[in-house]
Amino acid sequence: MTQTHQAAGSGRRTRAGRTPGRGTLIGIGSLLVVLTNAVIFILPPLLPVIQEQYGLATVAQTTWLFTLLTLAGGAGFILLPRLADLYGDRNANVAAAAFLTAGAVVPAVGDSYAALLIGCALLGFGGSAQVLPLGFLRRGLGEGSVTAAVAVLVIGTGVGVVVGMIGGGLIVQTLSLRSFFVVLAVVGAVTTLASYLLIPHAPPAVRTGRIGVVGTIWMIAWVAAILLTLTQGLVWGTAALIPLALGVVGGIAWFRVERRSSTAVFDVALMKAPLVSAACICIALFAAVNSAFLLLVSTYAQIVPEALRPADAYGLGLSALETGWLMLPFALTFVVGGVIVDGPVNTGRVVPVLVSGALINVTGLTWLALAHDRPWHYLVGAALIGLGCSIGYAAGFAVVQLAVSEEKAGMATGVAGVFLAVGFAFGTALVSADLSVSLVPVPGTTLEVAAESLYGAGYWLAGGLTLSVLLTLGVSAHRSRRRDASLAA
């Protein structure tokens, strides 16, 4: 079979030697997106449970688990799609699923905060398999299926949100936190086997380029140093300036080296394509809003008012499972958003789509900043934010994919994915810093929780991030006009 036929997707074969059809490919891709996103979104409702069970004194200690998960995901978003480009889709998916399994096994066996930190790093790396179907669907379905692949990614993410947040709460409520990780390990092992048997495998005839491992590790290191300052700054005081300085200097040096590197993390030509840089920044901003919203809801909803002093009392007193049900509108509208943007994006109306997503998010965040002390308040806010984020993700990922050929689909996925991961980590760190400004004690325990007023402030901060989407698009449009005017002259 010729290389041309393989590029069209007709030569992709599973382990059993059969060529998967369109429906099979979409089904496999959807399943992987749902499972990996479920793993990522399982964690937020469980953070209060983890804080109590392991006796973590501060919100920052607890949310650092989520930050570490998303930072490790950033490394995976770069390395795994590139691995798929160079060595085949099945190999990359099997590797990701194996990391996912190991990430569940470590805390199940170790049962400690240190084991949780290691487990979250492994889970984050493996969970970045959520974007791998974008590459093998493009390669399997052909060049004309970019928006279909993006739709599978966005819709599967919405389903994965509700499966993760409700499923994790259900397991912990009926079993235990340790049992939850055992169940997750079994699911990960099954996913590894299914990936090996069902994912099409057709490595390129000629491998071009290498994976920029050093650049990837370096980038994650300087970003982590800056985020560490955000999460621990109020605890460490002036000592937090040390990782901040290291992060800033490391970031500047990284950018200078990457511009001249033959194995740069980001393809320079791709980032210079129209709207690509702006779309990546918008993806990061939507992701920051997404993570900020999830953590604010998860923390507030599970505070028990009766456990606090009357003057400090707030919260909904919900379980992890009940908190997950609050996210159901988020998942439903997330699916809707991924469907409705297909037409506008295909006709080139990307900027209006991104603006619409931002404005919908601002509406939802403003609502929650003013009203967040009743369950129905969150149902309304979750619906709006789910719709806005899904619109933003779908448009952003489509722009990046449409800028490259299918041979570089993995690299393009990695570029967008790392912005997604960094955005998630930044949103987590921002909320962690916000909820650490003023703490109130929980009588009879050594625990402290955030003061009630900080939640409203957190939603206003997230709203500011959303408005930055409009600023980013405005700057991009201005630079495009200047460039066009320069070429015309």
Secondary structure, DSSP 8 states (H G I E B T S, - for coil): --HHHHHTTTT---TTS----HHHHHHHHHHHHHHHHHHHHHHHHHHHHHHHHTT--SHHHHHHHHHHHHHHHHHHHHHHHHHHHHH-HHHHHHHHHHHHHHHHHHHHHH-SHHHHHHHHHHHHHHHGGGGHHHHHHHHHH-GGGHHHHHHHHHHHHHHHHHHHHHHHHHHHHHS-HHHHHHHHHHHHHHHHHHHHHHS-----SS--S---HHHHHHHHHHHHHHHHHHHHHHHHGGGGHHHHHHHHHHHHHHHHHHHH-TT-SS-HHHHTSTTHHHHHHHHHHHHHHHHHHHHHHHHHHT--GGGS-TTT-------HHHHHHHTHHHHHHHHHHHHHTHHHHHTT-HHHHHHHHHHHHHHHHHHHHH--SSHHHHHHHHHHHHHHHHHHHHHHHHHHHHTS-GGGHHHHHHHHHHHHHHHHHHHHHHHHHHTTSSEEE-TTSS-EEE-THHHHHHHHHHHHHHHHHHHHHHHHHHHHHHHHHHHH-
